Amino acid sequence: MRKKRIMVIGPSSCGKTTLVNAINDYNGKLKRTQDMIYGKRTIDVPGSYIENGDKYKHIIAAAQDASHVLILMDRTRRDNLYSPGFARLFKCPVIGVITKCDLMPENEINCVRQLKLAGVIEPYFHISFNDRVSIEKLKNYLFDKREEEGGKDEIYY
């Protein structure tokens, strides 16, 4: 059986690679590239894939190897990033993650509105890379959920 990973999608500089490294328990140097990176537990999708609609087909194809999709919203950005109903492109569960939650609290409502417009249902995870507890809560949710949905025999981590 093919190994299922957590796909992480978001715009450039929203914290995708930092989150991916935390999920993979990797403490080394950040790896930035214009290619998808298949990690131990994750698929790191470059921001350019979200920012360029022609790349959506690659995201959809890679999502076949995903147990979950994390759609990231950067609380320091105000622009609309995702097409309405974007989350419906995926067959696996889609989870909303709002990053940089220690910055620009006035933009919280906009982030939630964009996630809802994209078709992502609650709960949303609010993380700050200065607060390891919020990342651990997300990891616990993901890995507990994976065991519930498929068991260790079907989904590897």
Number of C-alpha atoms within 10 A of each C-alpha: 7 10 13 21 23 27 27 26 24 25 21 16 11 20 20 25 23 17 22 23 20 16 21 15 11 14 9 7 8 11 9 12 12 10 12 17 17 15 16 17 20 24 24 24 26 23 20 14 21 19 15 9 11 10 12 15 12 12 20 14 11 15 22 16 18 24 25 23 22 21 23 25 30 26 24 19 14 13 10 15 18 20 13 14 13 16 24 13 14 16 14 16 15 22 21 26 27 23 22 20 22 14 13 12 11 10 15 18 10 16 24 20 13 20 27 16 17 20 19 23 15 13 9 16 19 20 23 18 16 11 12 11 12 16 19 14 13 18 16 13 12 18 13 12 15 20 15 10 11 12 12 11 8 13 17 16 15
